[in-house]
Amino acid sequence: MLGNRVLLVDDVVTRGATLLAAASLLRAQNPQIDIAAFALARVGEAALEDIKQMLAPTVELVSCDAAGTAPIRRPVAGA
């Protein structure tokens, strides 16, 4: 190892398991190491289900209500 300082970088942290696992492995090899972590975004557990739903493919017909103010979504069967 070149030095005693490491910066772990992750794109998105949900539970932190990836960063914790990487830090544990590094610490096991060098107990004196200084470990810092950076992530671009953090997502809570509740938001994770919302993200999965947003990314799930879907086919719908979208129209407006009679007043033209609210969307009406109708799933397309068999699509």
Phi and psi restraints in degrees (range 20) as a CNS / XPLOR table:
assign (resid 1 and name C) (resid 2 and name N)
       (resid 2 and name CA) (resid 2 and name C) 1.0 -73.7 20.0 2
assign (resid 2 and name N) (resid 2 and name CA)
       (resid 2 and name C) (resid 3 and name N) 1.0 -35.6 20.0 2
assign (resid 2 and name C) (resid 3 and name N)
       (resid 3 and name CA) (resid 3 and name C) 1.0 -146.5 20.0 2
assign (resid 3 and name N) (resid 3 and name CA)
       (resid 3 and name C) (resid 4 and name N) 1.0 -173.2 20.0 2
assign (resid 3 and name C) (resid 4 and name N)
       (resid 4 and name CA) (resid 4 and name C) 1.0 -109.3 20.0 2
assign (resid 4 and name N) (resid 4 and name CA)
       (resid 4 and name C) (resid 5 and name N) 1.0 16.1 20.0 2
assign (resid 4 and name C) (resid 5 and name N)
       (resid 5 and name CA) (resid 5 and name C) 1.0 -127.5 20.0 2
assign (resid 5 and name N) (resid 5 and name CA)
       (resid 5 and name C) (resid 6 and name N) 1.0 134.2 20.0 2
assign (resid 5 and name C) (resid 6 and name N)
       (resid 6 and name CA) (resid 6 and name C) 1.0 -135.1 20.0 2
assign (resid 6 and name N) (resid 6 and name CA)
       (resid 6 and name C) (resid 7 and name N) 1.0 138.6 20.0 2
assign (resid 6 and name C) (resid 7 and name N)
       (resid 7 and name CA) (resid 7 and name C) 1.0 -113.0 20.0 2
assign (resid 7 and name N) (resid 7 and name CA)
       (resid 7 and name C) (resid 8 and name N) 1.0 118.2 20.0 2
assign (resid 7 and name C) (resid 8 and name N)
       (resid 8 and name CA) (resid 8 and name C) 1.0 -90.7 20.0 2
assign (resid 8 and name N) (resid 8 and name CA)
       (resid 8 and name C) (resid 9 and name N) 1.0 134.4 20.0 2
assign (resid 8 and name C) (resid 9 and name N)
       (resid 9 and name CA) (resid 9 and name C) 1.0 -122.2 20.0 2
assign (resid 9 and name N) (resid 9 and name CA)
       (resid 9 and name C) (resid 10 and name N) 1.0 130.8 20.0 2
assign (resid 9 and name C) (resid 10 and name N)
       (resid 10 and name CA) (resid 10 and name C) 1.0 -133.0 20.0 2
assign (resid 10 and name N) (resid 10 and name CA)
       (resid 10 and name C) (resid 11 and name N) 1.0 149.9 20.0 2
assign (resid 10 and name C) (resid 11 and name N)
       (resid 11 and name CA) (resid 11 and name C) 1.0 -75.6 20.0 2
assign (resid 11 and name N) (resid 11 and name CA)
       (resid 11 and name C) (resid 12 and name N) 1.0 -51.2 20.0 2
assign (resid 11 and name C) (resid 12 and name N)
       (resid 12 and name CA) (resid 12 and name C) 1.0 -136.9 20.0 2
assign (resid 12 and name N) (resid 12 and name CA)
       (resid 12 and name C) (resid 13 and name N) 1.0 132.5 20.0 2
assign (resid 12 and name C) (resid 13 and name N)
       (resid 13 and name CA) (resid 13 and name C) 1.0 -106.3 20.0 2
assign (resid 13 and name N) (resid 13 and name CA)
       (resid 13 and name C) (resid 14 and name N) 1.0 126.0 20.0 2
assign (resid 13 and name C) (resid 14 and name N)
       (resid 14 and name CA) (resid 14 and name C) 1.0 -104.0 20.0 2
assign (resid 14 and name N) (resid 14 and name CA)
       (resid 14 and name C) (resid 15 and name N) 1.0 -71.6 20.0 2
assign (resid 14 and name C) (resid 15 and name N)
       (resid 15 and name CA) (resid 15 and name C) 1.0 -102.8 20.0 2
assign (resid 15 and name N) (resid 15 and name CA)
       (resid 15 and name C) (resid 16 and name N) 1.0 -12.9 20.0 2
assign (resid 15 and name C) (resid 16 and name N)
       (resid 16 and name CA) (resid 16 and name C) 1.0 86.9 20.0 2
assign (resid 16 and name N) (resid 16 and name CA)
       (resid 16 and name C) (resid 17 and name N) 1.0 7.1 20.0 2
assign (resid 16 and name C) (resid 17 and name N)
       (resid 17 and name CA) (resid 17 and name C) 1.0 -62.2 20.0 2
assign (resid 17 and name N) (resid 17 and name CA)
       (resid 17 and name C) (resid 18 and name N) 1.0 -39.9 20.0 2
assign (resid 17 and name C) (resid 18 and name N)
       (resid 18 and name CA) (resid 18 and name C) 1.0 -65.5 20.0 2
assign (resid 18 and name N) (resid 18 and name CA)
       (resid 18 and name C) (resid 19 and name N) 1.0 -47.4 20.0 2
assign (resid 18 and name C) (resid 19 and name N)
       (resid 19 and name CA) (resid 19 and name C) 1.0 -63.8 20.0 2
assign (resid 19 and name N) (resid 19 and name CA)
       (resid 19 and name C) (resid 20 and name N) 1.0 -41.5 20.0 2
assign (resid 19 and name C) (resid 20 and name N)
       (resid 20 and name CA) (resid 20 and name C) 1.0 -64.9 20.0 2
assign (resid 20 and name N) (resid 20 and name CA)
       (resid 20 and name C) (resid 21 and name N) 1.0 -39.5 20.0 2
assign (resid 20 and name C) (resid 21 and name N)
       (resid 21 and name CA) (resid 21 and name C) 1.0 -65.6 20.0 2
assign (resid 21 and name N) (resid 21 and name CA)
       (resid 21 and name C) (resid 22 and name N) 1.0 -44.0 20.0 2
assign (resid 21 and name C) (resid 22 and name N)
       (resid 22 and name CA) (resid 22 and name C) 1.0 -63.9 20.0 2
assign (resid 22 and name N) (resid 22 and name CA)
       (resid 22 and name C) (resid 23 and name N) 1.0 -43.1 20.0 2
assign (resid 22 and name C) (resid 23 and name N)
       (resid 23 and name CA) (resid 23 and name C) 1.0 -63.7 20.0 2
assign (resid 23 and name N) (resid 23 and name CA)
       (resid 23 and name C) (resid 24 and name N) 1.0 -39.5 20.0 2
assign (resid 23 and name C) (resid 24 and name N)
       (resid 24 and name CA) (resid 24 and name C) 1.0 -63.2 20.0 2
assign (resid 24 and name N) (resid 24 and name CA)
       (resid 24 and name C) (resid 25 and name N) 1.0 -42.7 20.0 2
assign (resid 24 and name C) (resid 25 and name N)
       (resid 25 and name CA) (resid 25 and name C) 1.0 -64.6 20.0 2
assign (resid 25 and name N) (resid 25 and name CA)
       (resid 25 and name C) (resid 26 and name N) 1.0 -42.6 20.0 2
assign (resid 25 and name C) (resid 26 and name N)
       (resid 26 and name CA) (resid 26 and name C) 1.0 -64.0 20.0 2
assign (resid 26 and name N) (resid 26 and name CA)
       (resid 26 and name C) (resid 27 and name N) 1.0 -43.6 20.0 2
assign (resid 26 and name C) (resid 27 and name N)
       (resid 27 and name CA) (resid 27 and name C) 1.0 -64.7 20.0 2
assign (resid 27 and name N) (resid 27 and name CA)
       (resid 27 and name C) (resid 28 and name N) 1.0 -35.4 20.0 2
assign (resid 27 and name C) (resid 28 and name N)
       (resid 28 and name CA) (resid 28 and name C) 1.0 -64.2 20.0 2
assign (resid 28 and name N) (resid 28 and name CA)
       (resid 28 and name C) (resid 29 and name N) 1.0 -33.6 20.0 2
assign (resid 28 and name C) (resid 29 and name N)
       (resid 29 and name CA) (resid 29 and name C) 1.0 -81.7 20.0 2
assign (resid 29 and name N) (resid 29 and name CA)
       (resid 29 and name C) (resid 30 and name N) 1.0 -29.6 20.0 2
assign (resid 29 and name C) (resid 30 and name N)
       (resid 30 and name CA) (resid 30 and name C) 1.0 -147.1 20.0 2
assign (resid 30 and name N) (resid 30 and name CA)
       (resid 30 and name C) (resid 31 and name N) 1.0 92.5 20.0 2
assign (resid 30 and name C) (resid 31 and name N)
       (resid 31 and name CA) (resid 31 and name C) 1.0 -61.0 20.0 2
assign (resid 31 and name N) (resid 31 and name CA)
       (resid 31 and name C) (resid 32 and name N) 1.0 -21.0 20.0 2
assign (resid 31 and name C) (resid 32 and name N)
       (resid 32 and name CA) (resid 32 and name C) 1.0 -90.6 20.0 2
assign (resid 32 and name N) (resid 32 and name CA)
       (resid 32 and name C) (resid 33 and name N) 1.0 1.3 20.0 2
assign (resid 32 and name C) (resid 33 and name N)
       (resid 33 and name CA) (resid 33 and name C) 1.0 -68.4 20.0 2
assign (resid 33 and name N) (resid 33 and name CA)
       (resid 33 and name C) (resid 34 and name N) 1.0 143.7 20.0 2
assign (resid 33 and name C) (resid 34 and name N)
       (resid 34 and name CA) (resid 34 and name C) 1.0 -98.9 20.0 2
assign (resid 34 and name N) (resid 34 and name CA)
       (resid 34 and name C) (resid 35 and name N) 1.0 114.8 20.0 2
assign (resid 34 and name C) (resid 35 and name N)
       (resid 35 and name CA) (resid 35 and name C) 1.0 -112.7 20.0 2
assign (resid 35 and name N) (resid 35 and name CA)
       (resid 35 and name C) (resid 36 and name N) 1.0 129.4 20.0 2
assign (resid 35 and name C) (resid 36 and name N)
       (resid 36 and name CA) (resid 36 and name C) 1.0 -123.5 20.0 2
assign (resid 36 and name N) (resid 36 and name CA)
       (resid 36 and name C) (resid 37 and name N) 1.0 159.0 20.0 2
assign (resid 36 and name C) (resid 37 and name N)
       (resid 37 and name CA) (resid 37 and name C) 1.0 -135.0 20.0 2
assign (resid 37 and name N) (resid 37 and name CA)
       (resid 37 and name C) (resid 38 and name N) 1.0 147.0 20.0 2
assign (resid 37 and name C) (resid 38 and name N)
       (resid 38 and name CA) (resid 38 and name C) 1.0 -136.4 20.0 2
assign (resid 38 and name N) (resid 38 and name CA)
       (resid 38 and name C) (resid 39 and name N) 1.0 137.6 20.0 2
assign (resid 38 and name C) (resid 39 and name N)
       (resid 39 and name CA) (resid 39 and name C) 1.0 -136.0 20.0 2
assign (resid 39 and name N) (resid 39 and name CA)
       (resid 39 and name C) (resid 40 and name N) 1.0 143.4 20.0 2
assign (resid 39 and name C) (resid 40 and name N)
       (resid 40 and name CA) (resid 40 and name C) 1.0 -67.6 20.0 2
assign (resid 40 and name N) (resid 40 and name CA)
       (resid 40 and name C) (resid 41 and name N) 1.0 -37.6 20.0 2
assign (resid 40 and name C) (resid 41 and name N)
       (resid 41 and name CA) (resid 41 and name C) 1.0 -146.8 20.0 2
assign (resid 41 and name N) (resid 41 and name CA)
       (resid 41 and name C) (resid 42 and name N) 1.0 156.0 20.0 2
assign (resid 41 and name C) (resid 42 and name N)
       (resid 42 and name CA) (resid 42 and name C) 1.0 -126.1 20.0 2
assign (resid 42 and name N) (resid 42 and name CA)
       (resid 42 and name C) (resid 43 and name N) 1.0 132.5 20.0 2
assign (resid 42 and name C) (resid 43 and name N)
       (resid 43 and name CA) (resid 43 and name C) 1.0 -121.9 20.0 2
assign (resid 43 and name N) (resid 43 and name CA)
       (resid 43 and name C) (resid 44 and name N) 1.0 128.6 20.0 2
assign (resid 43 and name C) (resid 44 and name N)
       (resid 44 and name CA) (resid 44 and name C) 1.0 -77.1 20.0 2
assign (resid 44 and name N) (resid 44 and name CA)
       (resid 44 and name C) (resid 45 and name N) 1.0 161.9 20.0 2
assign (resid 44 and name C) (resid 45 and name N)
       (resid 45 and name CA) (resid 45 and name C) 1.0 -57.4 20.0 2
assign (resid 45 and name N) (resid 45 and name CA)
       (resid 45 and name C) (resid 46 and name N) 1.0 -42.5 20.0 2
assign (resid 45 and name C) (resid 46 and name N)
       (resid 46 and name CA) (resid 46 and name C) 1.0 -64.2 20.0 2
assign (resid 46 and name N) (resid 46 and name CA)
       (resid 46 and name C) (resid 47 and name N) 1.0 -39.6 20.0 2
assign (resid 46 and name C) (resid 47 and name N)
       (resid 47 and name CA) (resid 47 and name C) 1.0 -68.6 20.0 2
assign (resid 47 and name N) (resid 47 and name CA)
       (resid 47 and name C) (resid 48 and name N) 1.0 -26.5 20.0 2
assign (resid 47 and name C) (resid 48 and name N)
       (resid 48 and name CA) (resid 48 and name C) 1.0 -59.2 20.0 2
assign (resid 48 and name N) (resid 48 and name CA)
       (resid 48 and name C) (resid 49 and name N) 1.0 -42.8 20.0 2
assign (resid 48 and name C) (resid 49 and name N)
       (resid 49 and name CA) (resid 49 and name C) 1.0 -65.3 20.0 2
assign (resid 49 and name N) (resid 49 and name CA)
       (resid 49 and name C) (resid 50 and name N) 1.0 -38.2 20.0 2
assign (resid 49 and name C) (resid 50 and name N)
       (resid 50 and name CA) (resid 50 and name C) 1.0 -62.5 20.0 2
assign (resid 50 and name N) (resid 50 and name CA)
       (resid 50 and name C) (resid 51 and name N) 1.0 -41.1 20.0 2
assign (resid 50 and name C) (resid 51 and name N)
       (resid 51 and name CA) (resid 51 and name C) 1.0 -65.6 20.0 2
assign (resid 51 and name N) (resid 51 and name CA)
       (resid 51 and name C) (resid 52 and name N) 1.0 -43.6 20.0 2
assign (resid 51 and name C) (resid 52 and name N)
       (resid 52 and name CA) (resid 52 and name C) 1.0 -59.3 20.0 2
assign (resid 52 and name N) (resid 52 and name CA)
       (resid 52 and name C) (resid 53 and name N) 1.0 -41.4 20.0 2
assign (resid 52 and name C) (resid 53 and name N)
       (resid 53 and name CA) (resid 53 and name C) 1.0 -66.5 20.0 2
assign (resid 53 and name N) (resid 53 and name CA)
       (resid 53 and name C) (resid 54 and name N) 1.0 -40.1 20.0 2
assign (resid 53 and name C) (resid 54 and name N)
       (resid 54 and name CA) (resid 54 and name C) 1.0 -64.4 20.0 2
assign (resid 54 and name N) (resid 54 and name CA)
       (resid 54 and name C) (resid 55 and name N) 1.0 -33.8 20.0 2
assign (resid 54 and name C) (resid 55 and name N)
       (resid 55 and name CA) (resid 55 and name C) 1.0 -87.2 20.0 2
assign (resid 55 and name N) (resid 55 and name CA)
       (resid 55 and name C) (resid 56 and name N) 1.0 -13.9 20.0 2
assign (resid 55 and name C) (resid 56 and name N)
       (resid 56 and name CA) (resid 56 and name C) 1.0 -69.2 20.0 2
assign (resid 56 and name N) (resid 56 and name CA)
       (resid 56 and name C) (resid 57 and name N) 1.0 133.2 20.0 2
assign (resid 56 and name C) (resid 57 and name N)
       (resid 57 and name CA) (resid 57 and name C) 1.0 -65.6 20.0 2
assign (resid 57 and name N) (resid 57 and name CA)
       (resid 57 and name C) (resid 58 and name N) 1.0 142.1 20.0 2
assign (resid 57 and name C) (resid 58 and name N)
       (resid 58 and name CA) (resid 58 and name C) 1.0 -151.3 20.0 2
assign (resid 58 and name N) (resid 58 and name CA)
       (resid 58 and name C) (resid 59 and name N) 1.0 152.1 20.0 2
assign (resid 58 and name C) (resid 59 and name N)
       (resid 59 and name CA) (resid 59 and name C) 1.0 -123.8 20.0 2
assign (resid 59 and name N) (resid 59 and name CA)
       (resid 59 and name C) (resid 60 and name N) 1.0 122.1 20.0 2
assign (resid 59 and name C) (resid 60 and name N)
       (resid 60 and name CA) (resid 60 and name C) 1.0 -139.1 20.0 2
assign (resid 60 and name N) (resid 60 and name CA)
       (resid 60 and name C) (resid 61 and name N) 1.0 154.4 20.0 2
assign (resid 60 and name C) (resid 61 and name N)
       (resid 61 and name CA) (resid 61 and name C) 1.0 -98.1 20.0 2
assign (resid 61 and name N) (resid 61 and name CA)
       (resid 61 and name C) (resid 62 and name N) 1.0 126.3 20.0 2
assign (resid 61 and name C) (resid 62 and name N)
       (resid 62 and name CA) (resid 62 and name C) 1.0 -115.3 20.0 2
assign (resid 62 and name N) (resid 62 and name CA)
       (resid 62 and name C) (resid 63 and name N) 1.0 126.7 20.0 2
assign (resid 62 and name C) (resid 63 and name N)
       (resid 63 and name CA) (resid 63 and name C) 1.0 -137.3 20.0 2
assign (resid 63 and name N) (resid 63 and name CA)
       (resid 63 and name C) (resid 64 and name N) 1.0 178.4 20.0 2
assign (resid 63 and name C) (resid 64 and name N)
       (resid 64 and name CA) (resid 64 and name C) 1.0 -103.3 20.0 2
assign (resid 64 and name N) (resid 64 and name CA)
       (resid 64 and name C) (resid 65 and name N) 1.0 157.4 20.0 2
assign (resid 64 and name C) (resid 65 and name N)
       (resid 65 and name CA) (resid 65 and name C) 1.0 -72.0 20.0 2
assign (resid 65 and name N) (resid 65 and name CA)
       (resid 65 and name C) (resid 66 and name N) 1.0 176.8 20.0 2
assign (resid 65 and name C) (resid 66 and name N)
       (resid 66 and name CA) (resid 66 and name C) 1.0 -59.0 20.0 2
assign (resid 66 and name N) (resid 66 and name CA)
       (resid 66 and name C) (resid 67 and name N) 1.0 -32.3 20.0 2
assign (resid 66 and name C) (resid 67 and name N)
       (resid 67 and name CA) (resid 67 and name C) 1.0 -80.8 20.0 2
assign (resid 67 and name N) (resid 67 and name CA)
       (resid 67 and name C) (resid 68 and name N) 1.0 -12.6 20.0 2
assign (resid 67 and name C) (resid 68 and name N)
       (resid 68 and name CA) (resid 68 and name C) 1.0 75.4 20.0 2
assign (resid 68 and name N) (resid 68 and name CA)
       (resid 68 and name C) (resid 69 and name N) 1.0 22.3 20.0 2
assign (resid 68 and name C) (resid 69 and name N)
       (resid 69 and name CA) (resid 69 and name C) 1.0 -114.2 20.0 2
assign (resid 69 and name N) (resid 69 and name CA)
       (resid 69 and name C) (resid 70 and name N) 1.0 -19.1 20.0 2
assign (resid 69 and name C) (resid 70 and name N)
       (resid 70 and name CA) (resid 70 and name C) 1.0 -129.2 20.0 2
assign (resid 70 and name N) (resid 70 and name CA)
       (resid 70 and name C) (resid 71 and name N) 1.0 138.4 20.0 2
assign (resid 70 and name C) (resid 71 and name N)
       (resid 71 and name CA) (resid 71 and name C) 1.0 -73.9 20.0 2
assign (resid 71 and name N) (resid 71 and name CA)
       (resid 71 and name C) (resid 72 and name N) 1.0 147.3 20.0 2
assign (resid 71 and name C) (resid 72 and name N)
       (resid 72 and name CA) (resid 72 and name C) 1.0 -119.5 20.0 2
assign (resid 72 and name N) (resid 72 and name CA)
       (resid 72 and name C) (resid 73 and name N) 1.0 122.2 20.0 2
assign (resid 72 and name C) (resid 73 and name N)
       (resid 73 and name CA) (resid 73 and name C) 1.0 -110.4 20.0 2
assign (resid 73 and name N) (resid 73 and name CA)
       (resid 73 and name C) (resid 74 and name N) 1.0 130.0 20.0 2
assign (resid 73 and name C) (resid 74 and name N)
       (resid 74 and name CA) (resid 74 and name C) 1.0 -126.8 20.0 2
assign (resid 74 and name N) (resid 74 and name CA)
       (resid 74 and name C) (resid 75 and name N) 1.0 115.7 20.0 2
assign (resid 74 and name C) (resid 75 and name N)
       (resid 75 and name CA) (resid 75 and name C) 1.0 -61.1 20.0 2
assign (resid 75 and name N) (resid 75 and name CA)
       (resid 75 and name C) (resid 76 and name N) 1.0 144.6 20.0 2
assign (resid 75 and name C) (resid 76 and name N)
       (resid 76 and name CA) (resid 76 and name C) 1.0 -93.0 20.0 2
assign (resid 76 and name N) (resid 76 and name CA)
       (resid 76 and name C) (resid 77 and name N) 1.0 116.9 20.0 2
assign (resid 76 and name C) (resid 77 and name N)
       (resid 77 and name CA) (resid 77 and name C) 1.0 -67.5 20.0 2
assign (resid 77 and name N) (resid 77 and name CA)
       (resid 77 and name C) (resid 78 and name N) 1.0 137.3 20.0 2
assign (resid 77 and name C) (resid 78 and name N)
       (resid 78 and name CA) (resid 78 and name C) 1.0 76.7 20.0 2
assign (resid 78 and name N) (resid 78 and name CA)
       (resid 78 and name C) (resid 79 and name N) 1.0 6.3 20.0 2
